[in-house]
Every structure is written in C-alpha cells, then in structure tokens.
Amino acid sequence: PRLLVIDEVCDGLHPPVVATVVEVLREYRDRHGISVLMVEPNLRAVLDVADRVLVMKAGRFVLERAPSASDARPALERELVFT
C-alpha cells in the first residue's frame, strides 16, 4: 500500500508501548516510503510520527502545523485543550 490509515492506535496503551508503536510506525513509513494518516488524540505520538498535523473540530480543519515549526506544540495544545 502507499497509504496506511490508522485510528487511535495508541489509545489506552502504557507509555512505553506507545513509544514502541511510534518507532515501528516511523520505521515502516521510512522503509516502505508510504504515507500514514493517523487519527490520534495522543499529541506526543502524533508529533513523533507526523510531517504535518491537522486539528479537526466539528468536521472542519481548524489548525495545520508542521511538527518542526517553532510554535507547533503550543498552538496544537492550545487548540486541543482550550477550545
């Protein structure tokens, strides 16, 4: 496949297991050159895998950031926590 779609793969997992899942996803993505569409509330896991993060609320994208952007984490946390 050229696209892997995963939904809340880290939900309810112990943090060390989340770290392993993230590492496996990164390795698989890089080894096979695929895109990953990840629906995930765990911001840390998303930032460790993503090239681009979009926040969707009520069916609309309300924020887009590259994880490497200097304001990515604060902007995402603010959008996810305070609205």
N, C-alpha and C positions, 0 to 999 in steps of 0.2 A: 504493500500500500504506500501511497505518497502522503496520506494524512491519517494520523491516529487521533481519534476523538475519545476523550476520557472525561468522566463526570464524577467529581468528588472522590477521586481515588484515594485521597489521604484522610477522608472523614473518619474520625473515631480511632485513628491509629496512634500508637505510642510514638513520641517524637523521634526516637532512634529508628523506628521502622519508616517513618515519613522521610527521614534523611536517606535511607536506602532506596525507597521508591523514587525519590527525586534523582538520585545518582543513576539508577537504572534507566529512567526516562531520558536523562541527558545523554547517556552513553548510546542508547538505542537511536535517539534522534540523530546524533552525530555520526554514528557508524553507518546508518542506513539512509541518511540525507532526507529524512521525512519531516513534515510539518506536524506539530502537535497542537491540537485545540483542546485546551484544558479548562474545564469548568470546575473551579475550586475556591472555597472560602478561605483556605489557609494561605494568607498573603506571603509568608516566608517561602512556602513551597513554590508558589507561582513565580515569585521573583527569582528563584534559583533556576527555573526552567525557561522562563519566557524571554523572547526577544521584544515582545510588545504585550502590554496589558491593557485590557479594556474593562471598564466597570459598567454593568448594565443594571438599570433600575426601571421597573415597570415597563419593560420591553424596549427601552431606549438606552443607547450608549451615552453615558454622562461624563466619561473621562477616558482619555487614552494617554498612555505614557510608555516610554521605553524604560525598562528597569535600570538602565545605565544613566538616565537623566538624574541630575543632582536633586531635583525635587520629587522624584518618583515615589519614594516611600512615604514622605509626609503628605503628599497630595492624595495618594491612594488611601492611606489610613484615615485622613480627614473625611474623604468621601464615603468610606465604608463605615466609619464609626459615628459621624455626626449628622448624617442626613438620612 
